[in-house]
Amino acid sequence: MTSAPRDMMQWISTFLEAQAAELDAARNTRLAYGRDLKDFTEWLAHRGGHFATAGRDEVEAYLVSCDANGLSKATRARRLSSIRQLFRFAHDEGWRDDNPAIRIKGPGAVQRLPKTLSHDDVGRLLSAVRDLGRGEDERLRNTALMEVLYATGMRVTELVTLPVSAVRGDPRMILVRGKGGKERMVPLSGPARQAVLAWLAVRDGAEAKARAKGLPASKFLFPSSGADGHLTRQQFHHLLKTLAVAAGVSPASVTPHALRHAFATHLLAGGADLRVIQTLLGHADVATTEIYTHVLDDHLKELVLTHHPLAKGRADRKT
């Protein structure tokens, strides 16, 4: 055990380092923890408080202030979770004798049905992406990105950080490293494999030229000259919005998560087993996957109400 740091930001940095080292928490998860805890730090400091002495009353008062500032239930629940994790770590390290947040009941997150895209929407996106780019190389890269995303249902971070070694040899299944370092196998469709092979030829050619200039080789399937060494989430998000406009699909509805949801709902509509979809998406709990059944139920209700002859007749009689 070590003595507790005096500075609250040092509490946070030590906690985040432990998350990375011991739990292999994803970078985005650590960033979210950091943002939430920094806000709590500023709130406490403004009132002369500190992590070492804050009690349940302070944590509850902070959550009330978050509510008063218009933060959603989901955001408040996440912030409480971050605070609990920090105090749990502090207790384990011997910095505190208790966890003042452990018995606080969260606001409860409102279950929202995930936004998804129709088969027609996805078809238009996959068609339009073949012409999207400043040159042939960029068009091939963009096509590979979209085909792989829809074929696998990967999270956007998993997609942009995918190592090139994962697709060597034209595999029908690829290994994906997901949240918490957990690995899973996902299948590549025929169109996705063709798109990857076409992009690999271009990518490897560019890499050979770079090595000839003494530059290091990239380990990523979608390399970039930026600090991360790969295409960023922000760059891909911008690409999707541009693609949506080109495809005639509402840009507001086209996000990486919407395509992941489309992958799941389209599989479920086609008769895939829920447990299979859980495995492909990398969900730890099947309850997370079950939300897609609600999306499908709503879609089926809409089909019945708009296409069933008796339903249509009743609707006509009401008007």
C-alpha positions, 0 to 999 in steps of 0.5 A, spaced: 500 500 500 502 507 498 500 513 501 494 517 498 497 523 493 495 530 496 493 532 489 486 529 486 489 529 479 494 525 481 489 520 484 485 520 477 492 519 473 494 513 478 487 510 478 487 510 470 494 507 470 492 501 474 486 501 469 490 500 463 495 496 466 491 491 470 484 491 467 487 493 460 481 498 459 480 501 452 483 507 451 476 510 450 474 508 456 480 511 460 478 517 457 471 517 459 473 516 466 478 521 466 473 526 463 468 524 468 472 524 474 475 531 472 469 534 472 467 531 479 474 534 482 473 541 479 466 541 483 469 538 489 475 543 489 470 549 488 467 547 495 473 546 498 473 538 498 477 532 496 477 525 494 480 523 501 474 526 505 468 526 500 462 522 503 456 520 501 453 527 501 458 530 497 457 525 492 449 525 492 450 533 492 454 532 485 449 528 482 444 533 484 448 538 480 449 534 474 441 533 474 440 541 475 445 542 469 441 538 464 445 532 464 442 526 461 440 519 466 445 515 462 451 521 463 449 521 470 449 514 471 456 513 467 459 519 472 457 515 478 460 509 476 466 512 474 466 515 482 465 508 484 471 505 481 475 511 483 473 510 490 474 502 490 481 503 487 482 508 493 480 503 498 484 497 495 490 502 495 489 503 502 487 511 501 480 510 504 477 506 509 470 506 505 467 507 498 462 513 499 459 512 493 458 504 493 450 505 496 448 510 492 443 508 487 444 511 480 439 514 476 438 508 471 439 509 464 433 510 459 433 504 455 433 507 448 432 502 441 439 503 437 438 507 431 439 502 425 439 502 417 434 499 412 437 494 407 436 499 402 440 504 406 446 500 407 445 498 399 446 505 397 452 506 402 455 500 399 454 502 392 456 510 393 462 508 397 465 505 390 466 512 387 468 516 394 475 518 394 480 523 391 483 517 387 483 510 386 487 508 392 482 512 396 476 509 393 479 502 394 480 503 402 473 506 403 470 500 400 474 496 404 472 500 410 465 499 409 465 492 406 468 490 413 464 494 417 458 491 415 460 484 414 463 484 421 459 489 425 465 491 428 466 497 433 469 503 429 475 502 434 476 495 432 475 497 425 480 502 424 486 499 429 485 492 425 492 489 424 494 488 417 496 481 419 489 479 421 487 479 413 493 476 410 492 470 406 484 471 404 481 468 411 474 467 411 474 468 419 478 474 422 480 475 429 478 481 432 481 484 439 475 488 443 473 491 449 478 489 455 482 485 450 477 480 449 478 476 442 473 473 438 472 471 431 468 474 426 466 472 418 468 476 412 463 476 407 465 474 399 464 482 398 468 484 404 474 479 402 474 482 395 474 489 397 480 487 402 484 484 397 484 490 392 485 494 398 491 490 400 494 490 393 494 498 393 496 498 401 502 494 400 505 497 394 505 504 398 508 501 404 514 498 399 515 505 397 515 508 404 520 502 406 525 504 400 525 511 403 527 508 410 520 509 413 517 504 418 512 499 416 505 500 419 502 494 422 495 497 421 490 495 415 488 502 414 494 506 416 495 513 416 500 519 417 497 521 424 500 520 431 496 514 432 499 511 425 492 509 423 485 512 420 482 515 426 475 514 429 474 522 427 476 521 420 472 515 419 466 519 422 467 524 417 468 519 411 461 516 413 457 523 413 460 525 406 458 518 404 451 519 406 450 525 402 453 522 396 448 516 397 442 520 398 441 517 405 440 522 411 447 523 414 444 524 421 442 516 421 449 514 418 454 513 424 459 507 425 454 504 431 448 505 426 452 500 421 453 495 427 446 495 429 444 494 422 449 488 422 445 485 428 438 487 426 439 484 419 442 478 421 436 477 426 431 478 421 434 473 417 434 468 422 440 468 426 440 465 433 441 471 438 447 467 441 451 467 435 449 475 434 452 476 441 458 472 440 459 476 433 458 483 436 463 481 442 457 482 448 459 480 455 451 479 456 446 476 452 441 481 455 445 487 451 444 483 445 436 482 446 435 489 445 435 488 437 429 483 438 425 490 440 428 493 434 425 487 430 419 487 433 418 494 431 419 493 424 415 487 424 409 491 427 410 497 422 410 491 416 403 489 419 400 495 419 402 498 413 402 492 408 396 487 411 390 488 408 385 488 414 390 493 417 390 497 411 382 497 411 381 499 418 386 504 417 382 507 411 375 506 415 378 511 421 380 516 416 
